[in-house]
Amino acid sequence: MIALVDANNFYVSCERVFNPMLEGKPVVVLSNNDSCVVARSNEVKALGVKMGTPAFELRPLIQEHPIEVFSSNYALYGDLSRRVMETLGMFTPDIEVYSIDEAFLNLSGRGFQAVSQEIRRTVKKWTGIPVSIGVAATKTLAKVANYIAKQQDGIFVLREPEPVLAQLPVSEVWGIGRQLTKRLEAQGITTALQLREADIPLIKQILGVVGAECVNKNETETKNKLVWNRLAVRSCYRWIDPNGIGHHGWSGRMMDKALRMGEISRV
């Protein structure tokens, strides 16, 4: 099983680590040129502020609510990210850092609920950063599980995906953006399950050939192969090693080297 550990409202959480008085208050972090919102506390989300909202549109809200506004501090965020990832690495050597605030961990053979609780407690204690953890059989499903975890108590183990996928909006599928959501919904595809079960010719028409491959592949089918992230419509590759750990990226050099070594194959 794979766990996705995702820091909650990471940039906001970083600011709160060094200013505990911000806890429970509405906080936003702006982009490096202070042009738009790149992080929001839950209190700000409750006010309806969306990611990417231009900074000038916040002014009326700031007059009505005591919103704390910060410019990005990437040196701080990078340092705390390093601390979080080092802490996660103590629980398993099979860790893949996916972004500044996300990492995939291989928890196979572990007590998923118990170890997830221990991870959350340890990361919070050692770094001050709260995290949510979703556990499932594949990375894409771990993303789904993490989405649910953030709405519950911070941990969710997804064992039976179909009922969850049937309720998950297609817009929440990893890699499906606003424009693709509109095109899918126009064809009556509104949930993740409907996307998975859709006819491949229709998916090719909407998402293209690569998108169809993404939907049609199952991450758990092939070991030691080059496969596309199922349901993740990005032009990237994933190398599944013999231990079932995925390595992803956009660099042609790593892929070409692995192909020459015969360690992966083309799809």
N, C-alpha and C positions, 0 to 999 in steps of 0.2 A: 504493500500500500504506500501511496505517496501523500505527503503532507505539504500543503502550501501555507507557509507562515507569512503573514502580511501585517506590517505595522499599521496601526489604526491612525488615520489622518496624520501621516508621518511628520510632515514639516511642522504642523501645529503641535504635535506631541513633543518634538524637539524643543520648541520654544517654551513649552510648559515645564520641561525638565529643568531649565535654568531660570524659570520664573513661575514657581508653584502657585502664585496668586492668580494665574490665568486659568487654573483648573475650574471647570464649570462655567466659564465665561465664554461668550461668542468670540471666536478668533479666526481671522483669515490671514493667509500668507500670499503675497503678490509675487508675480514673476520678477526676474532680475532687473527689468526696467520699470517695474511697478505699473505695468499696463493692465494686467488681468489677474484674476484669482487662480492660484494653483494649488491651494490647500484650504480646507474648511473644517472647523470643529463641528461636532454634531449639533451644537446650538445654532450655528450659522446655517447648516443644512436645513434645520427646522424652520428657518425664516424664508426658505425657498431660493437661496443663493446657489447658483449652478457653477460647476467648474468652468473656467474660462470667461466668467462674467467680467466685462470691462470695469476697471477700478472706478471710473467716474459714475457708473450706475449704482455704486454702493453709497454714495453721498446721502441720498434720502434715508436709507436704512440706518446709517450711522447717526443721523440726527434723531432717529426714533429709538434706537437701541445702542447700548454701550459696547459696540463692536471694537475689539482691539485689532489693529491692522499692522502687519509687519512686512518689511521687505525681505526677500529671500536671503538666507545666510548659508550658502552651500558648503562652506568650510565646516560649519557646525553640523549640518545634516550629514555630510560625508563621514565625519568622525564618529557620530553616533551610529551611522549605518555600519561602519566597520566593527564597532563594539557589539552590535546586535548579531552580525554574522559570525563573529568569533564565538559568541555565546552559543549560537545554534550549532556550531561545529563541534561543541563538546558533547552533543547528544548523538551524533552520527558523523562518520567521515564522508558519507554519501550525501553531500549537500551541493546544490546548484544555485548559485546566486543569480536570480533572474533580473532584479532591478535594485535600485537603491533601498527599497523597503520590502522586497519580496524574496523568498528563497524556497526552493523545493527540497524536501528531505525524504529520504527513503526510510520508512518506518517498518518495513517488512519484518515480521516475526516479533513485533513489539505489542504491548498492550496499548492500543491507539489512544483510548480516552485518558488513561493514566499518564502516559508519557506526554501527551498534549497539554494536560494540566500542569505538569512539571515544567515543561518548556515555557508556558505562559508565566508561571510564577517566577522562574529564574530570570527570564529576560526582563521582566518588570523590575525585579529586585536589583539586578546588576546594572541595568541601563536606564531605568525609568520609563522605558517605552512600552506601551500596551500593544499586544499583538492578538490577531485572530488566526485560528488554525482550521483549515479544511482538509479532511483526509478522504481519499478515494482511490480507486484502482488506477486512474490515469491522471495526467497533469490537468487536462481540460476539465475532468470531473472534479479534481481537487479545487480548481478555480470556482466551480459551481458550489462546492461544499463551503468554501471560504466566504462566498457571497451570502450563504445562509447563516454561517457562523457569526458574521458581523451583525445580523439582525436578531441573533439569539444571545447566548451567554458567552460567545467568543470561541466555541469549539463545536464542530459538527463533523461526524463521521458518516459519509454517504455510502451506504451498503446496497441500497436498492435505488438505482438512479431514475428509472422510468417515471415513477410518480412525481419526483422532483422536477425532472425535465419537462413534464407535462404542464407544470405550473410556472416554469421559468420563462420570462419574456425573451424573445429571440434577441432583443437588444442587449441582453446581459451575457450573451454567448461571447466567449473570448475571441476578439478580433472582428466582431460585427459592429460597425459604426452606424452613425445616423443614416447615411445615404443607403447603405445596404439594408438597414432595417426597413426603410420605406419601401424599397423594391421587394423585399421578402413579404412584407405585410400586404402589399398590393396583390400578391399571389395567394393570400390566405395563410401564409406561414407566420404565425405569431408567437409560437413557443419553440423552445429548444428541441423538444421531442418531434414536433412537426418538421423541423429542419432536418433532423437525423433521418426521419422516415420519408422525406420527400424524394420524388423521382430524380435520378441523376441528370437526365436531359434538362429538366427545369432548373436544377441547381447550376448546371453549366451555363444556362442562359442568363441567370441572375449574377452568379459569382465568378463565372469563367471556369476554365479547365482546372486551374489550381484550386479554386474554391471547391469544385466538385471532388477533387482528390482529397481535400481536407475532410470533407464530410464523409467520404466513402471509406476512409482508413480507420482502422481500430488500433490505438496505440499499443494494446496488449497482444496483438496478433504476432508481431515479428520481433525477434531478438537479433541484435547485431546487424541491423539493417538501417538504411537511410529511409526515414518515413516522414510524411508531413504531419504536423500537429492536427489531429482530428478536431474539426469544427473551428480551428484557428486559422483564419484566412489571411495568412501573412506569407510573403515570399521568403521563408526561412527553411532551414533544414533541422532535423533532429537525428542525432546518431544515438541509437540505443545500444549500449555496450552489453557484454555478456551477463552483467549483473542486473540488467534491466534499468540502468540509470541513463537518463537522457542528457545529451549534450546538444545545445542549440546555438545557432548563430547565423550570421550573414556573410562571413568571410569565406571566399572561395578557396583560399590556400589550405585551410584545415580540411575541407571536404575533399579537395584534390589529393592531398597527402593520404587521407584514409582510403580513398578509392584505389590509389596506387598500391597501398599495402593490402588491399583485398579485405579490409575490415568492414566495409559497408558496400551496399550495392545501390544502383540507381533504381528509382521507382518508374 
